[in-house]
Amino acid sequence: MKKNEFKDRLFHVPNDMDNLPVQDIMADDKYNMVNVNLMHGTRFSVYVENCGKWFICEV
């Protein structure tokens, strides 16, 4: 799977979840990030890189 296809699919995941209070989803192609803003003010950023491994960082 190519990186852009993965980012496109990742963009749709929060939209498909009815129980997640998503306010806004923004894709930043320049920095390979998907930012998910929730209704109560929390923001999660997902960095996407095709390097053969994955990890989650709290920043």
C-alpha positions as CSV (number, residue, x, y, z in Angstrom):
1,M,0.0,0.0,0.0
2,K,1.3,3.4,-0.9
3,K,1.7,6.2,1.7
4,N,-1.0,8.5,0.1
5,E,-3.5,5.6,0.0
6,F,-2.9,4.9,3.6
7,K,-3.4,8.6,4.6
8,D,-6.7,8.7,2.6
9,R,-8.0,5.6,4.4
10,L,-6.8,6.9,7.8
11,F,-8.7,10.2,7.1
12,H,-12.0,8.2,6.8
13,V,-11.6,6.1,10.0
14,P,-12.7,8.8,12.6
15,N,-15.6,9.9,10.3
16,D,-17.0,6.3,10.3
17,M,-17.0,6.0,14.1
18,D,-20.3,7.2,15.5
19,N,-19.2,7.2,19.2
20,L,-16.1,9.4,18.6
21,P,-16.9,13.2,19.1
22,V,-15.0,14.4,16.1
23,Q,-15.1,18.1,15.4
24,D,-12.7,18.4,12.5
25,I,-10.2,16.3,10.6
26,M,-7.4,18.0,8.7
27,A,-4.8,16.4,6.5
28,D,-1.5,18.1,6.1
29,D,0.2,16.6,3.1
30,K,3.3,18.8,3.4
31,Y,4.1,17.2,6.8
32,N,2.4,13.8,6.2
33,M,0.1,14.4,9.2
34,V,-3.6,13.8,9.9
35,N,-4.9,16.0,12.7
36,V,-8.1,15.0,14.5
37,N,-9.8,17.6,16.7
38,L,-12.4,16.4,19.1
39,M,-15.4,18.3,20.4
40,H,-14.0,18.9,23.9
41,G,-10.7,20.4,22.6
42,T,-8.4,17.4,22.4
43,R,-6.3,17.1,19.3
44,F,-4.6,14.0,18.0
45,S,-1.9,14.1,15.3
46,V,-0.9,11.0,13.3
47,Y,2.3,11.1,11.4
48,V,2.4,8.9,8.4
49,E,5.7,7.5,7.0
50,N,6.3,4.4,4.8
51,C,9.4,3.0,6.6
52,G,8.4,-0.6,7.3
53,K,7.5,-0.1,11.0
54,W,5.0,1.8,13.1
55,F,4.9,3.6,16.4
56,I,2.7,6.0,18.4
57,C,4.2,9.0,20.0
58,E,2.7,11.4,22.6
59,V,3.8,14.9,21.8
